[in-house]
Amino acid sequence: MWEIAKEMNLTTRASKKCKSHLISPNKINDILRNPFYCGTMVVKKKAYPHNYERIITTELFEKVKDILDNKGKKKIIPHQQIYKKKAFIFRGLIKCAVCGCSITSEEYIKKSGRIYHHLRCSHMRGGCKQKPVPEPKILKQLDDEVFSKLQVPPSILQALQKNVRIRLEEESHINAALKRQNTLRLEELANKKKIACLMFI
């Protein structure tokens, strides 16, 4: 639907605060989930029937809603599952500084076998000229501008150290108790084995 909207050059209405731009996938999702078109108006999270002409039936609206809620979603094909499981560092965390769209991560494998990760704008709103950026460049920027300037106050550091020591002591006691239980269990099994051997002599 978004591809069709782009081909038809459908745009949002311009206002004093915002210029018109191509309809985004999120806007289409909002339209499909809006019950106004089947006769219901939502005001302050409460639904009221209205007298305007209905564009679709309630049954069709519910059917579309079911599909959007993944009840009718197609199964993900294997290569999509593999790609989805890749642990990209910045997945879902960064927005494009030019157009505000989500930044997606991509993996490139050269003939040498070396793997590169790049971040690029998803271009959901169209017209963005932001170029792909290597992942290491973003990591270095974060290190220079954020991580290198972080400082932990001594009081918090001491509290963390104390908490770690308590946790280690608790784990040590638990491990000792488990070791005793396992030793007793092994001795019990050894005794049962001896009794069983004597019965067959």
Backbone as a chain_set.jsonl record, in Angstrom:
{"seq": "MWEIAKEMNLTTRASKKCKSHLISPNKINDILRNPFYCGTMVVKKKAYPHNYERIITTELFEKVKDILDNKGKKKIIPHQQIYKKKAFIFRGLIKCAVCGCSITSEEYIKKSGRIYHHLRCSHMRGGCKQKPVPEPKILKQLDDEVFSKLQVPPSILQALQKNVRIRLEEESHINAALKRQNTLRLEELANKKKIACLMFI", "coords": {"N": [[0.825, -1.215, 0.0], [1.996, 1.17, 0.718], [3.861, 1.486, -1.318], [2.121, 1.862, -3.468], [0.943, 4.243, -2.655], [3.144, 5.956, -2.882], [3.581, 5.874, -5.652], [1.275, 7.153, -6.481], [1.795, 9.577, -5.492], [0.822, 10.512, -3.017], [0.328, 12.761, -0.406], [0.756, 14.219, 2.893], [-1.366, 16.657, 4.552], [-0.41, 20.028, 4.391], [0.661, 22.263, 7.019], [0.881, 25.124, 9.263], [3.022, 24.578, 10.893], [4.282, 22.409, 9.776], [5.515, 21.129, 6.694], [4.016, 19.617, 3.781], [4.438, 16.127, 3.155], [5.448, 12.943, 1.736], [3.177, 10.265, 2.344], [3.747, 8.197, 5.101], [4.626, 4.744, 5.985], [3.797, 4.329, 8.621], [1.701, 6.164, 8.866], [-0.154, 5.078, 7.091], [-0.675, 2.735, 8.459], [-1.918, 3.816, 10.722], [-4.249, 4.823, 9.546], [-5.509, 2.476, 8.652], [-6.097, 1.326, 11.069], [-7.922, 2.995, 12.174], [-11.115, 3.31, 13.44], [-12.998, 5.097, 12.562], [-13.736, 5.102, 9.896], [-15.503, 3.045, 9.668], [-17.689, 3.783, 11.072], [-17.336, 4.487, 13.77], [-16.275, 6.741, 16.244], [-13.453, 7.755, 18.032], [-12.908, 9.299, 21.063], [-10.878, 10.639, 23.461], [-10.057, 8.053, 24.217], [-12.485, 6.736, 24.297], [-15.167, 5.146, 22.627], [-17.54, 6.237, 20.222], [-20.564, 6.116, 18.319], [-20.958, 7.586, 15.053], [-22.586, 9.868, 12.691], [-21.67, 10.105, 10.141], [-20.992, 9.179, 6.703], [-20.281, 5.775, 6.143], [-17.288, 4.26, 5.069], [-16.239, 1.723, 4.904], [-17.217, -1.627, 5.949], [-17.924, -2.831, 9.295], [-17.142, -5.459, 9.615], [-15.147, -5.791, 7.66], [-13.256, -3.977, 8.631], [-12.546, -5.202, 11.082], [-11.436, -7.553, 10.113], [-9.176, -6.623, 8.74], [-7.838, -5.529, 10.913], [-7.28, -7.846, 12.368], [-5.402, -9.033, 10.669], [-3.352, -7.129, 10.779], [-2.651, -7.428, 13.418], [-1.153, -9.647, 13.361], [-2.499, -12.069, 13.199], [-3.157, -13.074, 10.78], [-0.791, -13.177, 9.535], [1.812, -13.945, 7.218], [4.143, -16.692, 7.285], [7.526, -16.246, 8.266], [10.104, -16.404, 5.934], [12.938, -18.679, 5.697], [15.542, -17.318, 5.195], [14.932, -14.751, 6.026], [14.472, -15.151, 8.732], [17.023, -15.876, 9.587], [18.401, -13.472, 9.071], [17.05, -11.783, 10.795], [17.865, -12.698, 13.246], [20.43, -11.854, 13.527], [22.842, -10.187, 15.464], [22.82, -7.106, 15.462], [24.342, -4.132, 16.557], [23.143, -1.551, 16.805], [20.448, -1.895, 16.279], [17.221, -0.687, 15.883], [17.688, 1.569, 17.471], [18.589, 4.059, 16.565], [17.831, 7.159, 14.928], [17.448, 8.821, 11.772], [19.287, 11.774, 11.206], [18.618, 13.599, 9.303], [16.011, 13.127, 8.124], [14.555, 11.86, 10.097], [13.718, 9.226, 9.995], [13.851, 5.65, 10.746], [17.017, 4.082, 11.373], [18.624, 1.51, 9.663], [20.472, -1.574, 9.929], [22.982, -3.124, 7.937], [24.594, -5.941, 6.47], [27.655, -6.677, 4.91], [29.544, -8.876, 2.954], [32.735, -9.366, 1.88], [34.73, -10.648, -0.911], [36.963, -11.697, 0.237], [36.028, -12.721, 2.534], [35.758, -11.159, 4.718], [33.707, -9.408, 7.021], [31.494, -6.655, 6.966], [29.694, -4.077, 8.612], [27.166, -1.75, 7.979], [25.352, 1.301, 8.53], [22.294, 2.617, 7.506], [19.882, 5.018, 6.288], [16.4, 4.274, 6.375], [14.747, 5.459, 4.533], [11.97, 5.854, 4.601], [10.234, 7.992, 4.293], [10.98, 9.031, 1.941], [13.134, 10.813, -0.378], [15.39, 11.361, 1.21], [18.854, 12.062, 1.476], [20.845, 10.967, 2.923], [23.865, 9.232, 3.365], [25.135, 5.795, 3.585], [26.725, 4.735, 6.651], [29.717, 3.498, 8.087], [29.671, 1.051, 10.673], [31.785, 0.956, 12.68], [32.583, 3.645, 12.698], [30.453, 4.991, 13.947], [30.602, 3.794, 16.455], [33.105, 4.715, 17.331], [32.557, 7.443, 17.477], [30.657, 7.461, 19.54], [32.288, 6.55, 21.616], [34.159, 8.631, 21.803], [32.539, 10.878, 22.372], [30.738, 10.182, 24.366], [31.149, 7.708, 26.077], [33.825, 7.984, 26.943], [33.634, 10.178, 28.55], [32.164, 9.489, 30.704], [31.772, 9.162, 34.198], [31.972, 7.427, 37.251], [30.665, 8.144, 40.376], [32.509, 7.999, 43.494], [31.008, 7.071, 45.747], [28.895, 5.615, 44.617], [30.38, 3.691, 43.25], [31.594, 2.314, 45.384], [29.296, 1.257, 46.579], [28.45, -0.472, 44.553], [30.618, -2.266, 44.47], [30.389, -3.39, 47.037], [27.907, -4.635, 46.798], [28.502, -6.542, 44.837], [30.36, -8.14, 46.223], [28.695, -9.198, 48.242], [26.909, -10.679, 46.679], [28.681, -12.584, 45.59], [29.458, -13.95, 47.894], [26.991, -15.03, 48.654], [26.475, -16.714, 46.476], [28.615, -18.439, 46.806], [27.941, -19.752, 49.207], [25.591, -21.017, 48.367], [26.587, -22.699, 46.352], [28.228, -24.343, 47.9], [26.309, -25.634, 49.477], [24.878, -27.026, 47.506], [26.909, -28.705, 46.631], [27.288, -30.324, 48.9], [24.775, -31.593, 48.97], [24.859, -33.026, 46.541], [27.044, -34.7, 47.03], [26.086, -36.292, 49.167], [23.985, -37.533, 47.798], [25.367, -39.024, 45.888], [26.759, -40.765, 47.55], [24.575, -42.13, 48.613], [23.566, -43.394, 46.319], [25.766, -45.014, 45.733], [25.738, -46.77, 47.924], [23.282, -48.053, 47.476], [23.94, -49.382, 45.14], [25.853, -51.195, 46.047], [24.264, -52.771, 47.733], [22.501, -53.856, 45.853], [24.305, -55.362, 44.329], [25.117, -57.294, 46.192], [22.741, -58.696, 46.538], [22.591, -60.22, 44.237], [24.627, -62.005, 44.448]], "CA": [[0.0, 0.0, 0.0], [2.893, 2.335, 0.761], [4.422, 1.626, -2.663], [1.055, 2.446, -4.292], [0.803, 5.648, -2.228], [4.273, 6.708, -3.464], [3.339, 6.002, -7.09], [0.201, 8.139, -6.661], [2.303, 10.83, -4.926], [-0.072, 10.945, -1.945], [1.061, 13.485, 0.633], [-0.011, 14.716, 4.036], [-1.801, 18.043, 4.396], [0.539, 20.989, 4.959], [0.162, 23.137, 8.084], [1.8, 26.222, 9.572], [4.192, 24.042, 11.571], [4.898, 21.304, 9.032], [5.258, 21.061, 5.266], [3.459, 18.334, 3.348], [5.431, 15.14, 2.739], [4.865, 11.677, 1.327], [2.578, 9.488, 3.422], [4.66, 7.168, 5.597], [3.99, 3.477, 6.34], [3.125, 4.485, 9.924], [0.434, 6.866, 8.63], [-1.066, 4.104, 6.496], [-1.066, 1.847, 9.558], [-2.892, 4.558, 11.535], [-5.508, 4.897, 8.788], [-6.123, 1.151, 8.65], [-6.547, 0.998, 12.427], [-8.872, 4.017, 12.627], [-12.48, 2.809, 13.274], [-13.872, 6.164, 12.08], [-14.205, 4.799, 8.541], [-16.585, 2.046, 9.713], [-18.815, 4.307, 11.838], [-17.038, 4.71, 15.189], [-15.362, 7.848, 16.502], [-12.788, 7.592, 19.328], [-12.586, 10.56, 21.725], [-10.31, 10.38, 24.785], [-10.027, 6.601, 24.396], [-13.845, 6.208, 24.37], [-15.742, 4.996, 21.287], [-18.912, 6.72, 20.038], [-21.036, 6.007, 16.921], [-21.175, 8.885, 14.416], [-23.594, 9.86, 11.62], [-21.049, 10.307, 8.836], [-21.091, 8.031, 5.808], [-19.266, 4.747, 6.35], [-16.543, 3.912, 3.864], [-16.099, 0.261, 4.929], [-18.058, -2.301, 6.944], [-17.244, -3.202, 10.535], [-16.537, -6.776, 9.405], [-13.897, -5.601, 6.926], [-12.322, -3.314, 9.549], [-12.068, -6.21, 12.034], [-10.594, -8.491, 9.369], [-7.896, -5.936, 8.526], [-7.21, -5.417, 12.237], [-6.737, -9.164, 12.69], [-4.192, -9.224, 9.867], [-2.323, -6.241, 11.328], [-2.254, -7.973, 14.724], [-0.368, -10.849, 13.057], [-3.281, -13.306, 13.196], [-3.165, -13.598, 9.419], [0.521, -12.868, 8.965], [2.502, -15.058, 6.58], [5.32, -17.163, 7.988], [8.784, -15.652, 7.814], [10.892, -17.378, 5.201], [14.175, -18.978, 6.431], [16.612, -16.321, 5.139], [14.506, -13.606, 6.835], [14.682, -15.524, 10.126], [18.461, -15.794, 9.851], [18.788, -12.055, 9.108], [16.446, -11.172, 11.975], [18.578, -13.157, 14.433], [21.76, -11.254, 13.587], [22.938, -9.267, 16.608], [23.313, -5.776, 15.104], [24.497, -3.335, 17.777], [22.272, -0.375, 16.871], [19.116, -2.212, 15.747], [16.082, -0.022, 16.516], [18.121, 2.574, 18.455], [19.022, 5.335, 15.975], [17.0, 7.818, 13.918], [18.199, 9.633, 10.807], [19.348, 13.182, 11.597], [18.1, 14.413, 8.202], [14.558, 12.997, 7.923], [13.906, 11.301, 11.286], [13.327, 7.821, 9.803], [14.678, 4.672, 11.447], [18.261, 3.666, 10.742], [18.715, 0.057, 9.613], [21.822, -2.131, 9.819], [23.16, -4.052, 6.832], [25.839, -6.707, 6.518], [28.295, -6.905, 3.617], [30.641, -9.845, 3.025], [33.608, -9.225, 0.716], [35.237, -11.903, -1.457], [37.975, -12.194, 1.167], [35.337, -13.311, 3.68], [35.649, -10.162, 5.782], [32.328, -8.924, 7.192], [31.353, -5.237, 7.298], [28.347, -3.628, 8.961], [26.896, -0.346, 7.683], [24.064, 1.835, 8.959], [21.746, 3.508, 6.481], [18.51, 5.485, 6.495], [15.404, 3.403, 5.737], [14.096, 6.254, 3.479], [10.53, 5.6, 4.655], [9.5, 9.172, 3.843], [11.463, 9.387, 0.611], [13.846, 12.074, -0.584], [16.542, 11.565, 2.094], [20.113, 11.843, 0.782], [21.838, 10.5, 3.893], [24.621, 8.098, 2.847], [25.447, 4.765, 4.586], [27.859, 5.043, 7.527], [30.28, 2.277, 8.676], [29.364, 0.883, 12.1], [32.906, 1.377, 13.541], [32.626, 5.107, 12.803], [29.475, 5.36, 14.97], [31.146, 3.331, 17.738], [34.174, 5.642, 17.731], [31.909, 8.701, 17.852], [30.082, 7.242, 20.868], [33.388, 6.45, 22.58], [34.771, 9.955, 21.975], [31.625, 11.906, 22.864], [29.892, 9.723, 25.479], [31.731, 6.764, 27.03], [35.075, 8.491, 27.52], [33.325, 11.252, 29.5], [31.381, 8.955, 31.825], [32.491, 8.976, 35.454], [31.15, 6.858, 38.325], [31.005, 8.734, 41.679], [33.082, 7.016, 44.437], [29.981, 6.482, 46.618], [28.181, 4.594, 43.838], [31.337, 2.624, 42.97], [31.718, 1.522, 46.612], [28.05, 0.503, 46.751], [28.476, -1.557, 43.566], [31.599, -3.248, 44.921], [29.807, -4.072, 48.194], [26.842, -5.498, 46.29], [29.143, -7.669, 44.146], [30.927, -9.022, 47.25], [27.576, -9.91, 48.885], [26.418, -11.662, 45.713], [29.668, -13.657, 45.489], [29.366, -14.745, 49.125], [25.74, -15.794, 48.595], [26.665, -17.782, 45.492], [29.55, -19.403, 47.39], [27.17, -20.566, 50.163], [24.671, -21.855, 47.589], [27.382, -23.741, 45.694], [28.666, -25.289, 48.934], [25.142, -26.441, 49.857], [24.616, -27.933, 46.389], [27.975, -29.704, 46.627], [26.986, -31.268, 49.982], [23.628, -32.391, 48.542], [25.296, -33.948, 45.492], [27.915, -35.705, 47.656], [25.204, -37.222, 49.879], [23.235, -38.289, 46.814], [26.296, -39.982, 45.305], [26.991, -41.802, 48.562], [23.344, -42.922, 48.686], [23.52, -44.25, 45.129], [26.828, -46.02, 45.866], [25.262, -47.772, 48.883], [22.24, -48.836, 46.802], [24.616, -50.238, 44.172], [26.472, -52.281, 46.812], [23.171, -53.668, 48.17], [22.013, -54.558, 44.673], [25.313, -56.371, 43.952], [25.061, -58.369, 47.197], [21.516, -59.483, 46.317], [22.775, -61.127, 43.104], [25.734, -62.918, 44.708]], "C": [[0.855, 1.259, 0.0], [3.501, 2.576, -0.621], [3.395, 2.276, -3.597], [0.884, 3.93, -3.963], [1.921, 6.511, -2.808], [4.057, 6.931, -4.956], [2.271, 7.056, -7.385], [0.582, 9.512, -6.116], [1.352, 11.4, -3.86], [0.741, 11.582, -0.83], [0.135, 13.872, 1.777], [-0.402, 16.173, 3.779], [-0.797, 18.984, 5.077], [-0.139, 21.844, 6.028], [1.177, 24.244, 8.323], [3.103, 25.689, 10.166], [4.947, 23.01, 10.731], [4.518, 21.34, 7.556], [4.667, 19.691, 4.916], [4.599, 17.41, 2.923], [4.717, 13.846, 2.373], [4.312, 10.919, 2.533], [3.516, 8.353, 3.806], [3.914, 5.866, 5.869], [3.249, 3.56, 7.672], [1.774, 5.17, 9.774], [-0.594, 5.922, 8.025], [-1.563, 3.139, 7.561], [-2.119, 2.515, 10.45], [-4.26, 4.612, 10.855], [-6.246, 3.559, 8.848], [-6.675, 0.768, 10.02], [-7.579, 1.995, 12.964], [-10.314, 3.543, 12.383], [-13.457, 3.858, 12.746], [-14.511, 5.801, 10.747], [-15.289, 3.716, 8.511], [-17.697, 2.475, 10.673], [-18.574, 4.592, 13.303], [-15.996, 5.81, 15.344], [-14.778, 7.683, 17.91], [-12.387, 8.963, 19.865], [-12.13, 10.253, 23.142], [-10.431, 8.902, 25.167], [-11.418, 5.976, 24.572], [-14.46, 6.218, 22.969], [-17.197, 5.455, 21.264], [-19.323, 6.509, 18.584], [-21.256, 7.406, 16.338], [-22.137, 8.733, 13.235], [-23.009, 10.066, 10.222], [-21.154, 9.023, 8.006], [-19.948, 7.048, 6.062], [-18.598, 4.393, 5.019], [-16.386, 2.396, 3.76], [-17.038, -0.314, 5.984], [-17.232, -2.621, 8.183], [-16.523, -4.535, 10.372], [-15.19, -6.662, 8.687], [-12.841, -4.962, 7.823], [-11.707, -4.332, 10.513], [-11.133, -7.208, 11.354], [-9.204, -7.897, 9.131], [-7.123, -5.832, 9.84], [-6.581, -6.746, 12.656], [-5.433, -9.425, 11.938], [-3.051, -8.382, 10.418], [-1.811, -6.728, 12.676], [-1.562, -9.318, 14.591], [-1.166, -12.149, 13.084], [-3.313, -13.919, 11.806], [-1.829, -13.38, 8.739], [1.171, -14.105, 8.363], [3.733, -15.437, 7.383], [6.567, -16.513, 7.402], [9.603, -16.725, 7.105], [12.26, -17.519, 5.86], [15.234, -17.896, 6.393], [16.247, -15.062, 5.917], [14.726, -13.893, 8.312], [16.152, -15.401, 10.494], [18.901, -14.346, 9.987], [18.279, -11.387, 10.375], [17.216, -11.521, 13.241], [19.96, -12.542, 14.554], [21.789, -10.17, 14.662], [23.571, -7.943, 16.175], [23.279, -4.882, 16.342], [23.43, -2.254, 17.906], [20.858, -0.636, 16.367], [18.026, -1.522, 16.564], [16.433, 1.101, 17.476], [18.377, 3.957, 17.864], [18.019, 5.834, 14.944], [17.889, 8.658, 12.999], [18.134, 11.106, 11.207], [18.75, 14.092, 10.532], [16.584, 14.367, 8.124], [13.814, 12.385, 9.109], [13.45, 9.861, 11.149], [14.272, 6.895, 10.577], [15.933, 4.354, 10.641], [18.33, 2.145, 10.797], [20.171, -0.379, 9.441], [21.873, -3.125, 8.673], [24.531, -4.703, 6.921], [26.365, -6.947, 5.109], [29.467, -7.87, 3.812], [31.465, -9.736, 1.744], [34.113, -10.6, 0.264], [36.27, -12.528, -0.532], [37.347, -12.887, 2.375], [35.167, -12.338, 4.836], [34.247, -9.565, 5.804], [32.333, -7.456, 7.62], [29.893, -4.939, 7.637], [28.231, -2.135, 8.675], [25.513, 0.031, 8.211], [23.566, 2.782, 7.878], [20.316, 3.886, 6.832], [17.543, 4.565, 5.752], [14.635, 4.111, 4.621], [12.58, 6.033, 3.439], [9.717, 6.78, 4.118], [9.957, 9.661, 2.477], [12.237, 10.696, 0.588], [15.046, 12.307, 0.307], [17.832, 11.207, 1.358], [21.232, 11.407, 1.723], [22.528, 9.237, 3.375], [24.884, 7.071, 3.95], [26.705, 5.133, 5.371], [28.389, 3.726, 8.113], [30.001, 2.222, 10.182], [30.525, 1.3, 13.011], [32.995, 2.889, 13.726], [31.657, 5.605, 13.877], [29.982, 4.966, 16.355], [32.232, 4.268, 18.25], [33.587, 6.972, 18.185], [31.296, 8.593, 19.253], [31.169, 7.208, 21.938], [33.987, 7.82, 22.878], [33.854, 10.937, 22.697], [30.801, 11.484, 24.093], [30.678, 8.894, 26.49], [32.987, 7.284, 27.705], [34.839, 9.574, 28.575], [32.515, 10.771, 30.705], [32.265, 8.755, 33.045], [31.532, 8.443, 36.512], [31.577, 7.471, 39.646], [31.512, 7.67, 42.637], [32.03, 6.323, 45.306], [29.22, 5.359, 45.894], [29.096, 3.412, 43.548], [31.504, 1.71, 44.187], [30.48, 0.663, 46.846], [27.99, -0.681, 45.786], [29.429, -2.666, 43.988], [31.067, -4.063, 46.092], [28.744, -5.072, 47.75], [27.414, -6.738, 45.597], [29.712, -8.661, 45.156], [29.844, -9.849, 47.931], [27.054, -11.01, 47.971], [27.364, -12.856, 45.61], [29.623, -14.565, 46.706], [28.112, -15.609, 49.115], [25.87, -16.97, 47.631], [27.595, -18.862, 46.022], [28.832, -20.329, 48.366], [26.236, -21.526, 49.425], [25.417, -23.004, 46.934], [27.855, -24.798, 46.688], [27.525, -26.218, 49.342], [24.807, -27.454, 48.759], [25.652, -29.049, 46.333], [27.722, -30.761, 47.691], [25.835, -32.194, 49.586], [24.034, -33.438, 47.497], [26.178, -35.06, 46.052], [27.087, -36.757, 48.392], [24.434, -38.113, 48.914], [24.104, -39.369, 46.17], [26.589, -41.127, 46.277], [25.788, -42.732, 48.675], [23.242, -43.884, 47.506], [24.575, -45.352, 45.193], [26.404, -47.13, 46.81], [24.197, -48.673, 48.252], [22.86, -49.802, 45.802], [25.239, -51.436, 44.874], [25.417, -53.295, 47.235], [22.66, -54.492, 47.003], [22.988, -55.645, 44.243], [25.296, -57.566, 44.896], [23.864, -59.278, 46.992], [21.697, -60.5, 45.206], [23.932, -62.094, 43.29], [25.186, -64.272, 45.198]], "O": [[0.511, 2.268, -0.615], [3.642, 3.721, -1.051], [3.742, 3.129, -4.414], [0.705, 4.762, -4.852], [1.688, 7.66, -3.184], [4.309, 8.019, -5.473], [2.339, 7.76, -8.392], [-0.169, 10.479, -6.242], [1.111, 12.606, -3.808], [1.727, 11.009, -0.366], [-1.089, 13.855, 1.65], [0.158, 16.833, 2.904], [-0.392, 18.746, 6.215], [-1.338, 22.116, 5.961], [2.213, 24.296, 7.66], [4.165, 26.278, 9.966], [6.132, 22.771, 10.964], [3.357, 21.553, 7.206], [4.81, 18.731, 5.674], [5.609, 17.87, 2.391], [3.533, 13.674, 2.662], [4.908, 10.932, 3.61], [4.018, 7.633, 2.943], [2.688, 5.877, 5.976], [2.199, 2.94, 7.84], [0.814, 4.816, 10.457], [-1.767, 5.955, 8.397], [-2.736, 2.766, 7.568], [-3.081, 1.877, 10.88], [-5.295, 4.465, 11.506], [-7.457, 3.518, 9.068], [-7.613, -0.023, 10.116], [-8.054, 1.847, 14.09], [-10.707, 3.386, 11.227], [-14.624, 3.545, 12.507], [-15.666, 6.137, 10.486], [-15.918, 3.487, 7.478], [-18.544, 1.666, 11.053], [-19.519, 4.913, 14.024], [-14.969, 5.811, 14.666], [-15.523, 7.494, 18.872], [-11.634, 9.698, 19.226], [-12.879, 9.682, 23.935], [-10.844, 8.554, 26.273], [-11.523, 4.811, 24.954], [-14.295, 7.179, 22.219], [-17.984, 5.121, 22.149], [-18.5, 6.706, 17.69], [-21.692, 8.311, 17.049], [-22.462, 7.618, 12.828], [-23.745, 10.187, 9.243], [-21.374, 7.935, 8.538], [-18.789, 7.447, 6.18], [-19.259, 4.248, 3.991], [-16.397, 1.843, 2.66], [-17.584, 0.418, 6.809], [-16.004, -2.675, 8.13], [-15.435, -4.73, 10.913], [-14.223, -7.334, 9.045], [-11.673, -5.348, 7.787], [-10.496, -4.328, 10.736], [-10.153, -7.653, 11.951], [-8.19, -8.574, 9.298], [-5.907, -6.022, 9.874], [-5.49, -6.773, 13.226], [-4.481, -9.969, 12.497], [-1.918, -8.852, 10.516], [-0.663, -6.468, 13.037], [-1.399, -10.044, 15.572], [-0.579, -13.228, 13.001], [-3.476, -15.13, 11.659], [-1.74, -13.396, 7.511], [1.089, -15.193, 8.934], [4.303, -14.6, 8.084], [6.649, -16.264, 6.199], [9.771, -17.828, 7.624], [12.715, -16.585, 6.52], [15.792, -17.562, 7.438], [17.133, -14.369, 6.419], [15.118, -13.004, 9.068], [16.497, -14.893, 11.562], [19.67, -14.007, 10.887], [18.956, -10.544, 10.964], [17.228, -10.748, 14.199], [20.606, -12.694, 15.591], [20.879, -9.346, 14.756], [24.734, -7.685, 16.487], [22.298, -4.88, 17.086], [22.873, -2.056, 18.986], [20.135, 0.312, 16.058], [17.91, -1.735, 17.771], [15.57, 1.552, 18.228], [18.38, 4.941, 18.604], [17.435, 5.054, 14.191], [18.946, 9.139, 13.407], [17.06, 11.626, 11.511], [18.408, 15.238, 10.823], [15.929, 15.408, 8.066], [12.583, 12.385, 9.134], [12.856, 9.315, 12.079], [15.35, 7.307, 11.006], [15.922, 4.354, 9.41], [18.118, 1.552, 11.855], [20.99, 0.35, 8.882], [20.926, -3.881, 8.455], [25.497, -4.097, 7.386], [25.622, -7.366, 4.222], [30.279, -7.7, 4.722], [30.955, -9.985, 0.651], [33.945, -11.592, 0.972], [36.437, -13.748, -0.516], [38.038, -13.554, 3.145], [34.505, -12.655, 5.825], [33.671, -9.256, 4.761], [33.078, -7.062, 8.518], [28.977, -5.485, 7.022], [29.088, -1.349, 9.079], [24.624, -0.813, 8.322], [24.307, 3.636, 7.393], [19.631, 3.179, 7.571], [17.827, 4.128, 4.638], [13.944, 3.456, 3.841], [11.98, 6.026, 2.364], [8.64, 6.589, 3.554], [9.382, 10.598, 1.924], [12.024, 11.574, 1.425], [15.684, 13.353, 0.192], [17.903, 10.173, 0.694], [22.411, 11.466, 1.374], [21.858, 8.279, 2.988], [24.861, 7.423, 5.13], [27.626, 5.754, 4.84], [27.598, 2.912, 8.59], [30.088, 3.237, 10.873], [30.281, 1.943, 14.032], [33.427, 3.367, 14.775], [31.981, 6.523, 14.631], [29.813, 5.716, 17.317], [32.285, 4.582, 19.439], [34.057, 7.564, 19.158], [31.403, 9.521, 20.055], [31.001, 7.761, 23.025], [34.286, 8.146, 24.026], [34.306, 11.728, 23.525], [30.233, 12.334, 24.78], [30.858, 9.319, 27.631], [33.198, 7.056, 28.896], [35.717, 9.86, 29.389], [32.217, 11.547, 31.613], [33.378, 8.239, 32.937], [30.416, 8.942, 36.656], [32.742, 7.341, 40.022], [31.014, 6.545, 42.616], [32.141, 5.127, 45.576], [28.941, 4.306, 46.468], [28.657, 2.263, 43.589], [31.55, 0.488, 44.049], [30.578, -0.495, 47.253], [27.534, -1.763, 46.154], [29.108, -3.849, 43.883], [31.262, -5.277, 46.148], [28.679, -6.197, 48.247], [26.887, -7.841, 45.745], [29.575, -9.873, 44.985], [30.026, -11.042, 48.174], [26.789, -12.127, 48.415], [26.918, -14.001, 45.549], [29.733, -15.786, 46.589], [28.149, -16.773, 49.514], [25.432, -18.081, 47.93], [27.411, -20.046, 45.741], [29.068, -21.537, 48.37], [26.101, -22.691, 49.801], [24.954, -24.145, 46.95], [27.884, -25.989, 46.377], [27.722, -27.419, 49.53], [24.489, -28.607, 49.051], [25.325, -30.196, 46.027], [27.91, -31.952, 47.443], [25.885, -33.402, 49.818], [23.605, -34.59, 47.562], [26.088, -36.21, 45.624], [27.339, -37.956, 48.267], [24.248, -39.303, 49.172], [23.645, -40.487, 45.935], [26.658, -42.292, 45.887], [25.935, -43.946, 48.814], [22.875, -45.047, 47.675], [24.329, -46.481, 44.768], [26.668, -48.303, 46.545], [24.197, -49.887, 48.454], [22.368, -50.917, 45.63], [25.17, -52.559, 44.374], [25.618, -54.505, 47.124], [22.413, -55.69, 47.144], [22.568, -56.729, 43.837], [25.442, -58.709, 44.464], [23.942, -60.482, 47.237], [21.037, -61.539, 45.212], [24.205, -62.913, 42.412], [25.961, -65.188, 45.475]]}, "num_chains": 1, "name": "protein.A"}
